[in-house]
Amino acid sequence: MSEKDHPWGKIQVYTGNGKGKTTAALGLAVRAAGRGMRTFFGQFLKGQAYGELETVKRLAPEISIRQFGRDTFIHIQDPAEEEDIRQAREGLEACREAMLSGDYRLVVLDEINVALYFKLISEQQLLDFLDQKPDPVEVVCTGRYAPESLIERADLVTEMREVKHYYQQGVRAREGIEK
């Protein structure tokens, strides 16, 4: 069977410092739902009330979303704690179970690249996860700092590049737009 005959089962990466990586993954989940495909959307490092959580509830069971993070940010100046590591590993396992269940055609690991950057999980753990991917399942990995090993492994890589951002003028995250 040729690649054209079997178009599903790709690995996508949305990375870069620009805005829109999670939004792009959510858009893909909505598109898949419109075609009767179910999505599991695992959010790493996120435990806050983002607007997409309420919307996705309305799209259940086509889109299931779970958060694996505390309601605070991890910064280089404020390193990860054991709880962050535990939740990230729990999240990777939940995504693995969803991917292997046969219930989902799309599995999104939102902010997984940042979880790798902060060493909450290892690159090898993610590569092992991808080795287990069944052929029909599409996997999307989002977040800044995608490691070269993931970029090499992916079938599609999109880099969001910041050209101009109102954060630089002091505008904070706005409800319904950034959160």
Backbone torsions as a table, in degrees:
resi	resn	phi	psi	omega
1	MET	NA	132.3	-178.6
2	SER	-82.9	166.1	178.1
3	GLU	-59.7	-35.9	179.7
4	LYS	-67.6	-30.8	179.1
5	ASP	-78.0	-17.9	-176.0
6	HIS	-131.0	72.4	-172.2
7	PRO	-78.8	-11.3	-178.3
8	TRP	-85.4	169.7	174.2
9	GLY	89.9	26.1	179.4
10	LYS	-85.7	164.4	173.8
11	ILE	-114.9	122.7	-179.5
12	GLN	-113.6	146.2	176.4
13	VAL	-129.9	128.3	173.3
14	TYR	-115.3	114.3	-174.1
15	THR	-138.3	-175.5	178.2
16	GLY	106.7	169.6	-177.1
17	ASN	-86.3	-6.2	-180.0
18	GLY	-78.9	162.9	-179.9
19	LYS	-76.6	146.1	168.2
20	GLY	119.3	4.3	-176.9
21	LYS	-69.5	-50.2	177.3
22	THR	-64.5	-41.0	-179.9
23	THR	-60.7	-41.1	178.2
24	ALA	-63.9	-42.0	179.6
25	ALA	-65.9	-38.9	176.7
26	LEU	-64.7	-39.6	177.1
27	GLY	-61.2	-40.8	177.3
28	LEU	-64.5	-40.3	178.0
29	ALA	-62.5	-40.9	178.2
30	VAL	-65.1	-42.4	178.1
31	ARG	-60.9	-45.5	179.8
32	ALA	-62.7	-41.5	178.5
33	ALA	-60.4	-37.1	178.2
34	GLY	-64.0	-17.3	177.8
35	ARG	-107.9	14.7	175.9
36	GLY	79.8	16.1	179.8
37	MET	-100.7	140.5	-178.7
38	ARG	-93.8	145.1	-179.4
39	THR	-123.7	137.1	167.4
40	PHE	-106.2	123.6	-174.5
41	PHE	-117.7	101.0	179.0
42	GLY	-96.5	123.2	-179.0
43	GLN	-104.3	112.3	177.9
44	PHE	-86.8	146.6	177.4
45	LEU	64.4	12.2	-179.0
46	LYS	-121.6	123.4	175.9
47	GLY	-137.0	16.5	-177.3
48	GLN	-100.1	167.9	-178.3
49	ALA	-85.2	86.5	176.5
50	TYR	-86.2	150.9	-177.6
51	GLY	-58.5	-33.0	-177.5
52	GLU	-63.7	-24.4	-179.4
53	LEU	-61.6	-43.7	-179.5
54	GLU	-68.3	-40.6	180.0
55	THR	-65.6	-44.9	-176.7
56	VAL	-64.1	-31.3	176.6
57	LYS	-56.8	-35.0	-179.4
58	ARG	-73.4	-18.6	-178.4
59	LEU	-99.2	5.0	177.2
60	ALA	-69.0	145.0	5.9
61	PRO	-91.2	3.5	-178.8
62	GLU	-61.5	-36.4	177.5
63	ILE	-125.8	124.3	174.4
64	SER	-111.6	132.2	-179.1
65	ILE	-126.9	135.7	176.3
66	ARG	-135.5	144.4	178.7
67	GLN	-105.5	140.9	179.2
68	PHE	-129.4	75.6	-179.8
69	GLY	-176.2	162.5	177.0
70	ARG	-81.5	170.4	-179.0
71	ASP	-87.7	38.2	178.2
72	THR	-142.6	161.9	179.6
73	PHE	-91.8	150.5	171.3
74	ILE	-99.8	130.7	178.5
75	HIS	-124.4	161.4	176.5
76	ILE	-59.2	-37.1	179.8
77	GLN	-74.8	-20.0	-178.4
78	ASP	-125.9	81.0	-170.0
79	PRO	-62.6	164.1	-179.8
80	ALA	-61.8	150.3	176.8
81	GLU	-108.4	170.7	179.4
82	GLU	-55.7	-36.8	179.4
83	GLU	-61.8	-38.1	178.4
84	ASP	-63.5	-43.0	179.6
85	ILE	-64.3	-44.1	179.6
86	ARG	-60.2	-46.3	-178.2
87	GLN	-67.0	-37.9	178.5
88	ALA	-64.2	-43.1	179.4
89	ARG	-66.9	-38.9	175.4
90	GLU	-62.1	-40.4	178.7
91	GLY	-63.8	-43.7	179.0
92	LEU	-62.6	-39.4	178.9
93	GLU	-67.5	-39.8	178.0
94	ALA	-64.3	-40.0	177.3
95	CYS	-65.7	-38.5	177.5
96	ARG	-62.5	-46.1	179.2
97	GLU	-60.8	-42.5	178.6
98	ALA	-64.0	-44.0	-178.1
99	MET	-62.4	-38.6	-176.4
100	LEU	-87.7	-9.5	-173.7
101	SER	-69.8	-24.6	-173.7
102	GLY	84.0	-0.8	-178.3
103	ASP	-88.7	-17.4	-172.2
104	TYR	-125.8	138.3	174.1
105	ARG	-96.5	-18.0	-179.7
106	LEU	-132.3	129.5	176.4
107	VAL	-126.0	122.2	-179.1
108	VAL	-108.2	129.1	174.2
109	LEU	-108.5	85.2	-174.3
110	ASP	-75.4	126.9	-178.7
111	GLU	68.5	19.2	178.0
112	ILE	-62.8	-33.6	-179.5
113	ASN	-64.3	-35.5	177.8
114	VAL	-72.0	-36.7	175.5
115	ALA	-61.7	-36.7	175.4
116	LEU	-66.7	-44.7	-178.5
117	TYR	-57.4	-41.2	179.8
118	PHE	-87.1	6.5	175.3
119	LYS	61.4	33.2	174.9
120	LEU	-74.9	-31.8	169.3
121	ILE	-136.4	162.0	-177.5
122	SER	-94.6	159.0	174.6
123	GLU	-57.8	-40.3	-178.5
124	GLN	-63.3	-37.3	177.2
125	GLN	-62.2	-40.2	178.5
126	LEU	-69.3	-43.4	179.2
127	LEU	-62.7	-38.3	175.9
128	ASP	-63.5	-40.1	175.9
129	PHE	-57.4	-48.9	-178.3
130	LEU	-65.5	-30.8	176.6
131	ASP	-62.8	-25.2	-178.0
132	GLN	-89.9	-3.5	-174.8
133	LYS	-62.2	121.8	173.7
134	PRO	-66.3	150.1	-176.3
135	ASP	-52.1	-44.4	-174.9
136	PRO	-77.1	-6.5	-175.5
137	VAL	-90.6	128.4	174.0
138	GLU	-91.3	135.3	179.7
139	VAL	-121.9	133.8	177.4
140	VAL	-119.6	129.1	176.8
141	CYS	-114.9	123.5	-178.4
142	THR	-115.8	166.6	173.0
143	GLY	120.3	153.5	174.6
144	ARG	-60.3	163.7	170.4
145	TYR	67.1	34.1	177.1
146	ALA	-57.4	127.7	-179.6
147	PRO	-72.7	155.3	-178.7
148	GLU	-57.7	-36.7	-179.8
149	SER	-60.7	-36.6	178.3
150	LEU	-74.8	-41.0	178.6
151	ILE	-60.1	-42.8	178.1
152	GLU	-64.4	-36.8	-176.9
153	ARG	-75.3	-27.7	-173.6
154	ALA	-72.0	155.2	174.2
155	ASP	-91.7	-25.1	-179.5
156	LEU	-141.5	130.8	176.2
157	VAL	-130.9	124.8	175.3
158	THR	-118.0	128.2	177.6
159	GLU	-107.1	118.3	174.5
160	MET	-82.9	120.6	-176.9
161	ARG	-111.4	125.1	178.1
162	GLU	-75.2	124.4	175.1
163	VAL	-102.3	-42.9	179.5
164	LYS	-155.0	140.1	-179.1
165	HIS	-145.7	136.5	-179.0
166	TYR	-70.1	-12.6	173.0
167	TYR	-57.4	-33.0	-178.3
168	GLN	-66.8	-18.6	174.9
169	GLN	-97.1	11.3	176.4
170	GLY	90.6	4.9	178.4
171	VAL	-73.4	124.6	-179.3
172	ARG	-86.9	167.5	178.9
173	ALA	-55.3	128.8	-176.4
174	ARG	-102.9	138.1	179.3
175	GLU	-62.3	132.6	179.6
176	GLY	86.6	-13.3	179.0
177	ILE	-114.6	-56.9	177.4
178	GLU	-103.5	-17.6	-179.2
179	LYS	-144.6	NA	NA
